[in-house]
Amino acid sequence: MTKKTWGQYLRNKQFRNKLAGGLILLGLLIAFLPYYFAFIEARKGIVLNDLVLNFIASANVSIPTFIIIWSLSLWYLIKSFKDPALILLIIWGFNILSISRIISIYLVPLEPPTDLIELIDPITNQFYGAKFITKDLFFSGHTATLVCLALCLRKRKDQLIVFTGAVVVGILVLVQHVHYTIDVVAAFVFPLLLIPIARRICAPFN
């Protein structure tokens, strides 16, 4: 079966509306997040006694974390560029993921783990504003984003590659004490619930 081109998709009014709606919502979220993160950073939260982190000496692994996340994200965009339906799906997947994190972070106020080392991610940090945010904890956005990408991909081999990257990133953010263990575990659970919602929004194109 021959895949449709961007031109063919864009001639479809329903696709145009869903793409435009997704991009508008994405823009609104990007504009809102710095203010939201400033709010959560200023409030008090709970410190968890994490038995896993207690056995891990914190270390700065920002560089491998950054390389894995953004190389896999770029790889996804390159692979999906000729498949507009995949682009539409990840836009809505990311939107729903962001909204769910806004809600979950608000409902689960946490103080950062002890011995946290600032995660240097010059791309992601642009969404947070000028200051490094430490309380965007439940659940791990870096890990969950890669899990979402894996679930969106069509080929099992591609899914396995990105999912493996998500597992490695989940371990690395624990090594850096950027997240609690529960944050990373939840990052693998939430996308399983969220991507089906994104697929329903993007139907009949996915």
C-alpha positions as a Python dict, from the first residue, in 0.01 Angstrom:
ca = {
    (1, 'M'): (0, 0, 0),
    (2, 'T'): (143, 339, -105),
    (3, 'K'): (172, 593, 172),
    (4, 'K'): (-2, 926, 127),
    (5, 'T'): (210, 1236, 84),
    (6, 'W'): (188, 1555, 291),
    (7, 'G'): (1, 1716, 4),
    (8, 'Q'): (-262, 1442, 4),
    (9, 'Y'): (-305, 1463, 382),
    (10, 'L'): (-327, 1840, 381),
    (11, 'R'): (-607, 1829, 125),
    (12, 'N'): (-809, 1646, 389),
    (13, 'K'): (-997, 1903, 600),
    (14, 'Q'): (-1021, 1673, 902),
    (15, 'F'): (-644, 1617, 902),
    (16, 'R'): (-577, 1991, 866),
    (17, 'N'): (-806, 2070, 1159),
    (18, 'K'): (-648, 1809, 1384),
    (19, 'L'): (-297, 1916, 1289),
    (20, 'A'): (-377, 2285, 1343),
    (21, 'G'): (-551, 2210, 1672),
    (22, 'G'): (-256, 2004, 1792),
    (23, 'L'): (-4, 2272, 1699),
    (24, 'I'): (-208, 2549, 1863),
    (25, 'L'): (-242, 2348, 2183),
    (26, 'L'): (130, 2270, 2172),
    (27, 'G'): (210, 2640, 2143),
    (28, 'L'): (-18, 2724, 2437),
    (29, 'L'): (144, 2456, 2651),
    (30, 'I'): (495, 2577, 2570),
    (31, 'A'): (392, 2931, 2667),
    (32, 'F'): (222, 2814, 2988),
    (33, 'L'): (482, 2569, 3122),
    (34, 'P'): (745, 2821, 3244),
    (35, 'Y'): (483, 2993, 3461),
    (36, 'Y'): (353, 2660, 3588),
    (37, 'F'): (698, 2531, 3675),
    (38, 'A'): (776, 2855, 3859),
    (39, 'F'): (459, 2793, 4065),
    (40, 'I'): (543, 2435, 4158),
    (41, 'E'): (902, 2528, 4237),
    (42, 'A'): (783, 2780, 4497),
    (43, 'R'): (553, 2545, 4689),
    (44, 'K'): (639, 2296, 4960),
    (45, 'G'): (637, 1925, 4893),
    (46, 'I'): (709, 1590, 5055),
    (47, 'V'): (1050, 1425, 5074),
    (48, 'L'): (1031, 1054, 5000),
    (49, 'N'): (1254, 791, 5153),
    (50, 'D'): (1357, 615, 4832),
    (51, 'L'): (1528, 284, 4909),
    (52, 'V'): (1669, 259, 4557),
    (53, 'L'): (1826, 607, 4561),
    (54, 'N'): (1968, 535, 4905),
    (55, 'F'): (2193, 274, 4744),
    (56, 'I'): (2294, 488, 4443),
    (57, 'A'): (2566, 750, 4475),
    (58, 'S'): (2459, 1051, 4268),
    (59, 'A'): (2667, 1129, 3962),
    (60, 'N'): (2640, 1378, 3677),
    (61, 'V'): (2528, 1185, 3368),
    (62, 'S'): (2369, 1483, 3190),
    (63, 'I'): (2565, 1435, 2868),
    (64, 'P'): (2465, 1073, 2794),
    (65, 'T'): (2108, 1150, 2903),
    (66, 'F'): (2091, 1449, 2667),
    (67, 'I'): (2248, 1255, 2378),
    (68, 'I'): (2010, 960, 2411),
    (69, 'I'): (1694, 1169, 2440),
    (70, 'W'): (1759, 1408, 2155),
    (71, 'S'): (1930, 1165, 1916),
    (72, 'L'): (1631, 931, 1944),
    (73, 'S'): (1387, 1223, 1909),
    (74, 'L'): (1568, 1343, 1596),
    (75, 'W'): (1577, 989, 1461),
    (76, 'Y'): (1200, 964, 1517),
    (77, 'L'): (1135, 1289, 1332),
    (78, 'I'): (1351, 1181, 1039),
    (79, 'K'): (1177, 843, 1016),
    (80, 'S'): (830, 992, 1047),
    (81, 'F'): (876, 1295, 822),
    (82, 'K'): (734, 1106, 524),
    (83, 'D'): (449, 973, 737),
    (84, 'P'): (229, 1272, 835),
    (85, 'A'): (4, 1048, 1043),
    (86, 'L'): (296, 971, 1275),
    (87, 'I'): (377, 1341, 1310),
    (88, 'L'): (13, 1410, 1399),
    (89, 'L'): (13, 1128, 1653),
    (90, 'I'): (325, 1239, 1838),
    (91, 'I'): (205, 1602, 1850),
    (92, 'W'): (-115, 1493, 2022),
    (93, 'G'): (70, 1233, 2228),
    (94, 'F'): (307, 1500, 2359),
    (95, 'N'): (17, 1738, 2428),
    (96, 'I'): (-171, 1479, 2632),
    (97, 'L'): (149, 1375, 2809),
    (98, 'S'): (218, 1738, 2903),
    (99, 'I'): (-135, 1793, 3032),
    (100, 'S'): (-120, 1473, 3236),
    (101, 'R'): (212, 1582, 3391),
    (102, 'I'): (67, 1923, 3477),
    (103, 'I'): (-212, 1746, 3665),
    (104, 'S'): (0, 1473, 3827),
    (105, 'I'): (273, 1714, 3942),
    (106, 'Y'): (5, 1937, 4097),
    (107, 'L'): (-163, 1644, 4275),
    (108, 'V'): (164, 1491, 4399),
    (109, 'P'): (377, 1775, 4543),
    (110, 'L'): (728, 1645, 4610),
    (111, 'E'): (1058, 1789, 4724),
    (112, 'P'): (1354, 1678, 4512),
    (113, 'P'): (1569, 1381, 4619),
    (114, 'T'): (1874, 1450, 4830),
    (115, 'D'): (2204, 1479, 4644),
    (116, 'L'): (2024, 1589, 4327),
    (117, 'I'): (2262, 1707, 4057),
    (118, 'E'): (2128, 1957, 3806),
    (119, 'L'): (2042, 1791, 3475),
    (120, 'I'): (2193, 1994, 3193),
    (121, 'D'): (1960, 1976, 2893),
    (122, 'P'): (1985, 2304, 2698),
    (123, 'I'): (1687, 2214, 2477),
    (124, 'T'): (1435, 2089, 2734),
    (125, 'N'): (1532, 2359, 2982),
    (126, 'Q'): (1398, 2621, 2740),
    (127, 'F'): (1047, 2501, 2831),
    (128, 'Y'): (1119, 2555, 3199),
    (129, 'G'): (1231, 2916, 3189),
    (130, 'A'): (1566, 3050, 3306),
    (131, 'K'): (1588, 2849, 3629),
    (132, 'F'): (1654, 2477, 3662),
    (133, 'I'): (1338, 2317, 3802),
    (134, 'T'): (1371, 2046, 4066),
    (135, 'K'): (1010, 1972, 4162),
    (136, 'D'): (861, 1853, 3830),
    (137, 'L'): (889, 1503, 3968),
    (138, 'F'): (584, 1280, 3932),
    (139, 'F'): (631, 1155, 3669),
    (140, 'S'): (959, 1171, 3471),
    (141, 'G'): (898, 1369, 3153),
    (142, 'H'): (1226, 1268, 2989),
    (143, 'T'): (1154, 898, 3032),
    (144, 'A'): (784, 919, 2948),
    (145, 'T'): (850, 1112, 2627),
    (146, 'L'): (1068, 831, 2493),
    (147, 'V'): (811, 570, 2596),
    (148, 'C'): (548, 768, 2404),
    (149, 'L'): (773, 779, 2097),
    (150, 'A'): (825, 403, 2119),
    (151, 'L'): (451, 338, 2139),
    (152, 'C'): (384, 562, 1838),
    (153, 'L'): (630, 390, 1604),
    (154, 'R'): (493, 128, 1366),
    (155, 'K'): (779, -123, 1341),
    (156, 'R'): (859, -348, 1635),
    (157, 'K'): (1234, -308, 1583),
    (158, 'D'): (1204, 72, 1595),
    (159, 'Q'): (989, 49, 1906),
    (160, 'L'): (1247, -172, 2077),
    (161, 'I'): (1529, 75, 2001),
    (162, 'V'): (1345, 373, 2150),
    (163, 'F'): (1206, 174, 2443),
    (164, 'T'): (1559, 60, 2528),
    (165, 'G'): (1662, 426, 2523),
    (166, 'A'): (1377, 503, 2765),
    (167, 'V'): (1499, 234, 3005),
    (168, 'V'): (1854, 372, 2994),
    (169, 'V'): (1733, 730, 3049),
    (170, 'G'): (1517, 611, 3339),
    (171, 'I'): (1826, 460, 3500),
    (172, 'L'): (2037, 769, 3431),
    (173, 'V'): (1792, 1013, 3595),
    (174, 'L'): (1799, 790, 3902),
    (175, 'V'): (2179, 790, 3901),
    (176, 'Q'): (2169, 1170, 3891),
    (177, 'H'): (1899, 1174, 4164),
    (178, 'V'): (1682, 1394, 3944),
    (179, 'H'): (1378, 1172, 4010),
    (180, 'Y'): (1248, 923, 4262),
    (181, 'T'): (1205, 561, 4159),
    (182, 'I'): (826, 600, 4155),
    (183, 'D'): (860, 886, 3904),
    (184, 'V'): (1047, 661, 3662),
    (185, 'V'): (816, 361, 3708),
    (186, 'A'): (512, 581, 3648),
    (187, 'A'): (676, 716, 3332),
    (188, 'F'): (639, 370, 3179),
    (189, 'V'): (277, 330, 3292),
    (190, 'F'): (118, 663, 3199),
    (191, 'P'): (204, 648, 2824),
    (192, 'L'): (26, 311, 2801),
    (193, 'L'): (-291, 495, 2905),
    (194, 'L'): (-227, 820, 2716),
    (195, 'I'): (-122, 711, 2367),
    (196, 'P'): (-454, 525, 2305),
    (197, 'I'): (-628, 857, 2380),
    (198, 'A'): (-403, 1031, 2128),
    (199, 'R'): (-484, 761, 1871),
    (200, 'R'): (-855, 819, 1919),
    (201, 'I'): (-807, 1193, 1864),
    (202, 'C'): (-600, 1128, 1552),
    (203, 'A'): (-842, 871, 1408),
    (204, 'P'): (-891, 778, 1129),
    (205, 'F'): (-531, 868, 1043),
    (206, 'N'): (-368, 630, 1296),
}
